[in-house]
Structures are given as C-alpha cells and as structure tokens.
Amino acid sequence: MSKKSEFQRKDGSTYAPVGRTNHVCKKGEFRFSVIGLDHGHIFGMCNGLLEAGAELVSVYDPDTVKVNGFLSKFPEAQPAASMDEVINDPSINLIACASIPRDRGEIGTKAMHAGKDFFADKPPFVSIEQLEKCREACRSTGRKFFVYFSERLHVEAAVYAEKLIKEGAIGRVIHMDGFGPHRHSPEIRPAWFYDKSAYGGIICDIGSHQIEQFLYYTGAKSAEVEFSRTANYHTKEYPDFEDFGEVVLTGDNGATCHIRLDWFTPDALPVWGDGRTFILGTEGYIELRKYVNLCEDSGGSHVFLCNKSECTHIQADEKTGFPFFGSLIRDCLDRTETSMPQEHVFNTMELALKAQNAARQDKFFKE
C-alpha cells in the first residue's frame, strides 16, 4: 500500500475511493466543473464522476494553494477566475461543490437558477431556511440537487447490502443501528471545523450519513425524532464543539433506528473510523464493517449476513463498484430519477436538521 493510500485510510477528510471505469455516456456528453475545495471529499466526488465517463472542465476556489493541489490530481481542469465564470459556462451540465457547509446551499441555488444540476458534499445545508430555499429552487428550475452521502454511495459493503435487501435476504427491514466514529486529527482541521454555524453540528454533519442510510435501507420516507443528544466530552479547548452525538428515530413505516456519532477514533486504528451498520430484518440481519475488520487484514469492506439459510462473511471489495455516479449522470442527461430521489435528499437533511436543533446539549469535559 502506498503512503498516499495509507494516509487516505487514516484520515477521512482525504479518503477518496477509486472504483472501476464504467462509462455511461459518450466522450464530451457530460461536462462538470468544481466550486469549493474546503473538504477533501471533492476528490472522491470527482473520481466517481470521471470513472463513469464525465469530463472535468474547470475548478474555482479563492485559495490558489487548494486549486494547485487539486490540479496536481486532476490536471485536465482549467482554473477559473471566479465563481460566476463557472456558474455561467453554458457548456457545463453539473457543478460539484465541497465549499464550507454553510455556503453550499447558496452556491447550489445560484447554480440551479443558471440551469445547472448540482452535486454537493454533505451536509449541503446548516439550517432549515437554507434547505427550503434549495427545495424551492429545485421546484422552480427543474434542476437536480444531489448530495454525496459517501458512507453509502462510495462503500462497496453498503452497496452490497442494498443488493441483499432488494433480494429479500433478511425480509422486511425493521431496525437499523448506525455508528459513525471519526478520527479528530485537530492538526489538519481548518478553523471552520470548530464553528457550529459553519458545519452545522455533529448530527447535521456526520449524522446525515446515518440518517440517509436509515431512510434508504428501511424504505421510510420520513421519521420522527424520538431523542437526540450532542455532547462535548473531551475537547475542552473548543467548548462549543460537539465530539459526540446520538439520535433515536421512528420511521413513517414503523421502522426504528439508533445512531451514534463521535470524534474518538483511537490512533492505533489503521483507518479513520470503524464505521459499522447493523440492519435487522424479519428473517435475518446484516452487519456492515465498512472500512476495517478489526485486528484482521483482508481488505476494507465487509458484509456479514445471517438468515434462515446461511450465516456468512462476504468480503465486498471489488464486487459491486459504485453505480451511483453513472446513475447520476444518466439522471441529468435523461431527466430521470434512478440514483437518488430528490425528496429523499431533502427529507434526509430536514430530519438531520430537526434532530440537531432538538438535541439535548451536554458538556462533560473537566476543566
């Protein structure tokens, strides 16, 4: 494993999965540009689009150091002089964005009003007001607003679980437990990482991954927030930072969920977080170990299935690829909705923001 790959495994902000090439469009048929390089997820977003046949045209960020770093990975992109230059380019189908979270919704609204589809890193909003503005922009323009929920879309174990559920391997899904631990790595974090008005809080941010998976795997359209909590257990140098969060949900179809989030991944773990998902059905259950099988080295993406006929461990690396990106491109070109229903995006973030806003806030660190 290269030092670069090892670093990406250790740090979630630079983790950019590489998948198989599977072009779904003709050369030059689908062109996209990038605005905002504040989070390293943009590299994974671009990898997925390029592997599916998209053409990367340009990139804009006010920080030239970030732009140069991006161009070292994607030299085909042309640096743009302004955001407006990108937004007003008539040749572009889609804009991908990983700016500071509080800015993503406004950029997306501008892009949609300029006739572009939009692909935001999560979280795309930090307030209900931003969400509603984007929701209205989608309705009025007819453009699409996608979100990079990478913990499902860019993890082969998660894609494989979707296949099993659709095949009825565990019956009807009735409960999910989602765990989203992350490595803090304060030495690489920008100032906005500790500003709740910029990132939205731990539930809005990394919790949106788990909420999206709950709605998707259970088939729920929406849910009630039964309980939510955020806490600062250990980060006393940033008293307003949330290093822990939890949520309990009940879906509109009766399915239930518990979510745990934290920034306490220990240094010895070889990956940035031991992300796991437990999916309970009426006829069996699935466990996903998305990035590591603890103390055992056989690749990063694992599915454990137990039902009436089998109890098995499936090593999922290189079994499914990442079909979301090709579906996104075809949805933009064909004006279909196969990759991610638009209301699923908004319902996920509405629920994340409601859970964040309703959260009991605790501080347990010792002075």
N, C-alpha and C positions, 0 to 999 in steps of 0.2 A: 504493500500500500504506500502511495506517495505521501510525502509530508503534507502536501496540499490537501489530499483526501482525508488524512488523519486530522488535520486542523478543522476541516469542514465537519467531520463527525463529532469533534469535541465542542464545537461552537454552533448552536442552532441558527444564529443570525447570518452565518455564511454557508450554511448547508444547502447545496444546490444539486439535487439528484440529476443523474444523467440516465436517460432511457434509450429505447430503441428508436431508430429512424423509421417513420411510417407516414409518408407524405399523403395528405388528404386533398391537396389542391395542386394546381399547375404552378409552375415557376412564375413568380410575379403576380399571381392571382390574389394573394392575401398579404398585405403590407401593414406593418405596425411600427410604432415608434414608442419611445420611453420618455416619461417625465417623472423625475424624482428618484434619487438614489440614496435615500436616507436609511433604507433597510436592505440587507443582503439578499432577502427573498427575491429581489428583482432578477437575480442570476438564475434561480430555479424557474421563475416565470418565463424568462427568455429561452432557457434550454428547452422547456416543454413546447413552446410555440415553434421554435426553429426545427425541432425534431419532427413536428407534424407538417412541416412544409411552408411555414410563414417566412416572409422576408423582412429582416430588420432594417429600417430605413435611417432613423436618427435618434438622438438622445439629447435631452436637456436637463441640466441641473445647474444651479448658480455656483456650485463648488467645483472648480476646474480639477481639483485633485480627485474627486469622486468620478468625474467624467473620464479622466485619463485612466483611472483604474478600470472603469467599465470598458473602455476602448481596448485595453490590453487583453480583455477576454473576448470582446466582440468587435474586432477592428473594422468590420463591414459597416458599422453605424457611422453616420456623419454627425459631428457635434453641432447642435442648433444654437443660435444666438439668443433665443428667447422661447418662453413657453408658447407664446402666440404663434411663433413660426411653426411649431409642431402642430398645434391645435388647428391652424388654418390651412395646413397642407391638404389639398383635395385628393391626393393620391393615397392617403392613409386610411385603412379600414378600422384600425383599433389603436388605442393608446393604452399602454401598460404603465402602472404607476406604483411606486413604493416611496412616496414622499412621507413626511411626518404624518401620522394618522389623522390629526385634526384637519389637515389640508386636503386629504384625498377626496372627500365628498365634493368640495367646491371645484376642484380640478375636474372631477368626473362630470359634474353638472355642465361646466363650460364645454367639455369635450362632446357631450351628447347634444347640446344645442348647436354645436358646429358640425353635426352629422356623423360623429364618430361613435363606435362602440367603445366600451371602457372596461379595463381589467385591473382591479385594484388589489394590492396586498391587503391582508386582514390586519386590523379592523379597518373597514372603509369609512367608519364614522365614529365620533366620540360623543354624539348627542342625538336625541330623538329628532330635534329640529333639522339636523343635517340629513338624517335618514329620510325624513318626509320631503325635503327639497329634492333629493335624488329620486325618490319614488315618483314624485310629480313630473320630474324631468323625463323619466322613462316613459311615463304615460303620454306626455305631450309630444315627445320627439319620436317615439317608436324605436329608440336605440336601446341597446342591451348593456347591462351593468353586471359584470362578473366579479367574483371575489376569489382570491387564491387561498382557499382553505386547504393548505398543503398537507395537513395531518391525515386527510382522507384522500385527496386528489393525487398526491405525489408520494404515496406509500403503497407498495405492492401488496402488503398484508391487508391493508384496508380495502384495496380494490378486489382482492381475492375473497374477502368476507362478503362483499356485495354480491359476488357471483354465488356463493354458497347460500346466502339468504334468499336470493331470487329463485334458486333451485329447490327451496323448501327444506334445506338440510337440517334446520333447527325448528321448523314450524313457524308459528307466528311469534314475532319478536315482542316481548312484553316488558323487558327492562334492559337498561344499559348502565354500566359503571365506566366512567371515563377519567383517566388520570393523565394530567398534563404537566409533569415536572420539567423544569428547565434549569440550565446552569446560569448562574447570575453573571459571572465574569465582569465585575464592575470596571476593570481596567480598560475595557473596549467599549463601554456604553457611553453614548452621547448624553448631553445634558437633558434633552427632551425625554429620555428614557425614564427619568425620575419625576417628570412633570405630569401629573394626572390629567391636566387639561389638554395635554398633547397626545397622550397614549390612551386615555380613557379609563384606566383602571385594569386590574388583573382579569376580571371577568369579561369585560368588553374586549380585551386584547386576546390573551391566550385561551380564555374560556370560550370564545366564539367558535374555536375549532371543535370543542367537545359538544357544544350545543348543536352545531351543524350536523355532526355525526348522529346525535340522538334523533333529530328530526328525520334525517335521511334513512337510517337503518330501521327505525320503527315505523316509518311512513306517516308520522304525525305531521300535521300542517302547522300547528301552533301548540303552545303549552302554557300552563300556569306555573309561576314561580312560587313554590311552597316555602322555600327558605333559601337565603343566600347570606354569605358572610365574607368579609375581607379582613385581613389582619396584617400587622407588621410584627413579626416575632423576633426579628434579629437585625434588621437594617436600621440601626439607631442613627447612623449618620444622615439618613434621609427619612425623617419621622413620618412624612406623608406617603411614603412608598408602600405598596401592598406586595408583600412577599408570599402571601398565602391567600387562597380563596376556595370557597366551596359553594355548590348550588344543588338544590333538590327540585326536580321538575315533575309535573304530571302532564302528559300529552293529551291532546283533544280526543285521542283514540283510547285513552286509558293506560298507555304505556308510561313507565316511570323511569327516573334517571337520577343518579348521583354523580357529581363531578367534583374532583379535587385538583387544584392547581397550586403550583409552588415554584419558588426560585431556589431550591435547596439541593440540586443535583451535586453529589459529592465529587471531589476531584478525581478519585480513583476510577470512576465510571468511564469507560472508553468512548462514550457518546455523550451528547449534550443533554439527553434526558431519557429515562427509561419509560417512554410513553406506552401505556397499555390501555386496552379497551376490552371490557367483558360484555358480551351480548348474550342475554338469556332468552331462549325461545321456549315454546310449549313442548318441544320434542328434543331439546338439546341445548348446547351452549357453545359459544366460540370465545376464545381469548386471543387477542392480538398483542404480540410483543413487537412493536413497530421498528425499533432501531437496534435492539440488542436482546440476546437471550442470555441473561445474567450468568457470568462465570463459564460461558461456553461460546466458542468462536466458530460459528458455521454460517456467517452472513447476518445481515441486519434485520430481515423482515420475516416474522414467524407467525403462523396461524396454528392454533390448537383447536381441534374440533372433537366434540363428544356428543353423540346422539344415539339413537336406538340400534344402529347397525355398525358403528365404528367409533373408535377412540384413537385419534391420530394427530401427528405433528407434521405440518406442511411447511417446508422452507420455501417462502414465496418469492425470493429474489429471482428476477428474470422470467417469471411465469406469466405475468399479465401485461407488463408495460404500463403506460399512463394514458389511457384512452381519452381522458377529459380534454386534453388540448386539441386533439383532432376534432372532437365533437364541438368544441368551442368555435373553431374555425368554420366548420360547416354550418353551425347555427348562425354565424354572422353572414356568411355568403348566401345561405338558403332561407334566412329569416325563420328558422325553426327553433325548437326549444328541447334539445335532446341532452345537452350537457349539464345544465343546471337551471331549473325553472326560476324565472325571475322573482316570483313571490317567495320562493324558498330562500333566496338571498336576503330579501328584506325581512322576512319573518324570523330568520336566524338572528339577524342583528337587532331587530326590535326586542326579541327575547333576551339577548345578551345585555342590551342596554337597560331593560327593565330589571333584570337580576342585579346588575351593577348598581343601579340607582336605589334599589330596595335593600341593598346589603347592609347587614349589621357590621359596623366598623370597630375593630378591636386593635389595641396596641398592647403587646405583651413583652416587648424588649425591656431589659433592665437598664436603667440609666448608669 
